[in-house]
């Protein structure tokens, strides 16, 4: 229940960060496979970030590389990053051609076709195609 004396707080989802070991390679992968463009860069002594957006989207994918050489490990405390596509088979092939690892090939799931890959650093990506009604 909301306290009437407290003003309403609203949010909009803005960005998601992925820690990477090779920033330039990660930028190439996400721009070449998914069509992101780099819109901004933050360079600090301890880190560098690249902000990526898709045409017409408000959401930003931020790729972050620590400058101290720390190892990046991909854990299991998160789910896959999800992308919608009109052709999951072509998207799956494109991702593999650009360095992704096969995780689960395209398969039917009710009204969808779904595939999973791991990006070159092991982050899980889910690609979904909604099928048209017959």
C-alpha positions in Angstrom: 0.0 0.0 0.0 1.3 3.5 -0.8 1.6 6.2 1.8 -0.5 9.2 0.5 2.0 11.5 2.2 4.9 10.0 0.1 5.1 11.2 -3.5 4.8 8.5 -6.2 8.1 7.2 -7.5 8.3 6.1 -11.1 11.1 4.4 -13.1 11.9 3.5 -16.6 14.5 0.9 -17.5 17.5 2.6 -19.0 20.6 0.4 -19.3 22.2 -2.9 -18.5 25.9 -3.4 -18.0 28.0 -6.3 -19.0 31.6 -6.7 -17.7 34.0 -7.8 -20.4 37.6 -8.6 -20.7 38.1 -7.4 -24.2 36.1 -4.2 -24.8 36.9 -3.8 -28.5 36.0 -7.4 -29.3 32.7 -7.2 -27.4 31.8 -3.9 -29.2 32.5 -5.6 -32.5 30.3 -8.6 -31.6 27.3 -6.6 -30.5 27.4 -4.1 -33.3 28.0 -6.7 -36.1 25.5 -9.3 -34.8 22.7 -7.2 -33.3 23.0 -3.8 -35.0 24.0 -1.7 -32.0 25.8 1.6 -32.5 28.2 3.1 -30.0 26.7 6.4 -28.8 29.1 7.4 -26.0 32.3 6.3 -24.2 33.4 6.9 -20.6 37.1 6.6 -20.0 38.3 6.8 -16.4 41.6 5.6 -14.9 39.9 2.5 -13.5 37.5 1.6 -16.3 36.3 2.2 -19.8 32.6 1.9 -20.8 31.0 2.0 -24.2 27.3 2.8 -24.5 25.5 0.9 -27.3 21.9 1.5 -28.6 19.8 0.0 -31.3 18.2 2.2 -33.9 14.9 3.6 -32.4 15.5 2.1 -29.0 15.8 3.9 -25.7 17.5 1.0 -23.9 21.3 1.2 -23.6 23.7 -1.8 -23.4 26.8 -0.7 -21.5 30.0 -2.7 -22.0 32.5 -2.2 -19.2 36.1 -3.1 -19.1 38.1 -2.7 -15.9 41.6 -1.2 -16.6 43.4 -3.1 -13.8 43.4 -6.4 -15.7 41.1 -8.2 -13.3 39.7 -11.5 -14.4 36.0 -11.5 -15.5 34.0 -14.6 -14.6 30.6 -15.3 -15.9 28.4 -16.7 -13.1 25.0 -18.2 -13.0 23.3 -15.5 -11.0 21.5 -14.0 -14.0 19.5 -15.1 -17.0 20.2 -14.6 -20.6 20.0 -11.2 -22.4 16.9 -11.5 -24.7 16.6 -10.3 -28.3 13.5 -10.5 -30.5 14.2 -11.3 -34.2 12.1 -12.0 -37.3 14.4 -15.0 -38.3 15.9 -16.9 -35.4 17.7 -19.4 -37.6 19.5 -16.6 -39.5 20.2 -14.7 -36.2 21.7 -17.9 -34.7 23.9 -18.4 -37.7 25.0 -14.8 -37.7 25.9 -14.9 -34.0 27.9 -18.1 -34.6 29.7 -16.6 -37.6 30.8 -13.7 -35.4 32.3 -15.8 -32.6 29.4 -16.9 -30.4 29.3 -20.5 -29.2 26.3 -22.7 -29.8 24.3 -23.2 -26.6 20.9 -24.4 -27.7 20.0 -24.5 -31.4 16.8 -23.0 -32.8 13.7 -25.0 -31.7 10.0 -24.5 -31.5 8.4 -23.5 -28.2 4.7 -23.0 -28.7 4.1 -19.8 -30.6 7.9 -19.1 -30.7 11.1 -20.3 -32.1 14.0 -19.9 -29.7 17.7 -20.2 -29.8 20.5 -19.6 -27.3 24.2 -18.7 -27.8 27.0 -17.7 -25.6 28.8 -14.4 -26.7 32.5 -14.7 -27.2 33.1 -14.1 -23.4 30.4 -16.6 -22.3 27.4 -14.4 -21.6 24.2 -16.2 -22.5 21.9 -14.7 -25.2 18.4 -15.8 -26.0 16.9 -15.1 -29.4 13.2 -15.3 -29.9 11.1 -15.3 -33.1 7.3 -15.2 -32.7 5.6 -17.2 -35.3 2.7 -15.8 -37.3 -0.7 -17.4 -36.8 -1.6 -19.7 -39.7 
